[in-house]
Amino acid sequence: MERNYGLEIDELKGQLEEIKALLQRSSQPPSKVQSEQKKIGHIEKMTNMHPDPSIMNILDQLENVSGSNGESGAITYLGVYSSGGRQSTWIRNQVNTDDLLTLIENKTASKVLTCIGNNDRLNILLAILKNPMTVAQLVETCGYNSTGQVYHHIKPLISADLIVEDAQNKGLYIVQPHRVQGIIMLLAGISDMLDPKYTEGNWEE
């Protein structure tokens, strides 16, 4: 059968015109209807913020929940931390940011930060987080002159249920397993505050 080159060329031209029209439509600014579809309630839907589709799916769910419920926002976080022969793994999903802001309003955040916002306590917390330690080991590791100094600083940490004496090894102090994620996430938040991509400023008083 003899090919009809003229007809084939006409068909190719038609296909090229269709492709051209599609490209023109995709380059045009979104219509009002399309723009409205990119918002759920007061929350604007964000796209292409991360190359991993599974992460974008989580963000999509957070946007939908926050917008539908009229909340200021929501966060999901998960992680794992393993050190000193102990491991903590955590997942918290769709945490309401309005509830988090309440921690400032009711002064809970201030109490927690005051408790650990001391360089000595933070150093002790870090040492025990890396590896369970006795008071004598803390004296050597953290550079104190006496066990009395260490006891002075660990008392508030024990009262706050951040560290505890290991039930299986008397005299050995560990970070409470259910507190590990909070400590790590607090440090993650501090890291964000210091990252010049997010903020700039002088943290010295």
N, C-alpha and C positions, 0 to 999 in steps of 0.2 A: 504493500500500500504506500502510495506516494505521500510524503509529508507536506503539509500546508504551512510553510514557514511564515507566511504573512499572518495567518491566523494565530500561530504560536506567539509571534511578536506582539500582536494586539493583546493577547491574554497576559503576557508579561508586563506590558504597559499598564494594563488594568490593575494587576497586582501591585505594581510600584506605586500607583496612585492611592491604593488603599493603605499601603504602608505609610506613605507620606501624610495621609489624613490622620492616621493613628498617632504618628509622631507629633503632629501639630496639636492634637487634642491633649496629649500628655504634657506638652510644654505650656499649655495655657494655665493661668491661675485658677484655683478651685472656685466653683460657684458658691453662692451663699448656702445652698443646701448641702454641698459637700463639706463646707467649713463647719456647719452645724453638726454634721455627723462625726466630726473629729473632737467633739466635746461630750462628756458625760456629766450632766449637771454643771457644776462650776469647774470641773477638772478638764483641762485640755489634754487630749490624747497625743502622746509623743511617739514618734516612730524612728526606727533606725538608730537608736541610742546605743545598741550593743550588737555585735555580729552574731552572737549566739541566739538562735530563735527561742530556745527554752527559757532564757533569761528575759527576753522580750515578752514572752507569754506571761511570766510572773508579773512583770511591770504592767502589762495590759490588765491583769486581774486586779492589781492594786488600784489602778486608775478607775476601773469599773466600780469597785466596791466603794471607794471614797466618793466618787461622783454620785452614785446612786443613793448613798446614805447621807449625803450632805456633810461629810466629815472633812476636816482640814487635810487629811492625808492618811496614808498607811505605809508601813514598812514590813519587809520580810527579810530575815537574816538567818544565816546558818553557818556553822563552822566546826572545826575540830582542833583540839589542842592536846598534844601528848608530850609529857616531859616527866622525868623522874619516876618512870614506871607507871604513871597514871595517865588516863586519857579522859577528856570530856568532849562530847559531841552534842551539838544542839541545833534545833530548828525552831524558829518562831515565825509564824505566818500571819500576815495581815494585822499587825499590831497598830491599833488606832493612835495616831499622833496626838489627838486631843487628850487622850489619857496620859500620854507622856508629858505634855505641857502642864497637866495638873500637878505633876511632881514638883514643879517650881512653885506653883500657886500655894500648895499646902506645906511648903518648906521642907519636903522630904529630900529633894535634891541637895539643898544646902546642908542638911544634916549629914548625908552620905559623903559629900565632897569634903566637909570639914573633918570628918572622921579619918579619911585617907589622904587628905591634902596636906600631908606633912612628909618631908623628904625622908626622914628616918623610917616612918611607917611604910612608905612606898618601897624603900630599899629592902626592908624585911619581907614585905609582901612579895616582891620580885624574887628574892632568894628562895622563899618557900614555894613559890609558884614553879620555879625551875626544878627544885628538888626538895622533898621533905627534910627538915632539919631540926636538930635539938637546939636548945638555947646556947649551949657551948659552941656549937657549929656556927650559929648566927653571930656570936661574938667575934669569931675568927673571920668569917666571910664578910661581914659588914663593917669590920674595923672598930668595934666598940672596946672599951676598956674593962667592962665588967658585965656580969650576967644581970646585975640590977638595972643597967641601962636598957638591956634588951627587954626585960620584963616590963619596964615602964612603958615601952612602945607597943608591946604585943597585947597588953591588956585591952586597949580600945578595939583592936582588931578582933580579939576573942569576943568582946561584948557585942560587936557588930555582926558576929557569926561569920566573919570572913575567914578566920583560921580556927583550927581546933586541934586538940591533942589526939593523935591517932589512937584509936581504941585498941589496935593490935600491937602497937609499939609505944609503950609509955615513955613520955619525954620527947617524943618526935612530933613536930607540928606540921600539919598539912593545911592547904587551902581547902575550904569546904567545896566538895565537887559541884554543888549547885550554884556556887558563886563564881566559878572559873569563867563561864561565858560572859557574865556581867563585867568582870575585870578586863577581859580581852576586848569586848565591844566598846568599853569606855576608852580604852587606848586607841581603838580604831577611830572613834569619834574625835579624839584629840589629834590624831594623825591628819584627819580631814581638815581640822581647824588650822593646822600648821602648813598644809599644802598650798603653795602659791596659786595653784589652779583654782582654788576655792576662795581664798581669803588672803589678805595682807594686813600686817599690823605688828605692833611691838607688844609682846606679852610680859615685858618687864614692868614692874610697878615703879 
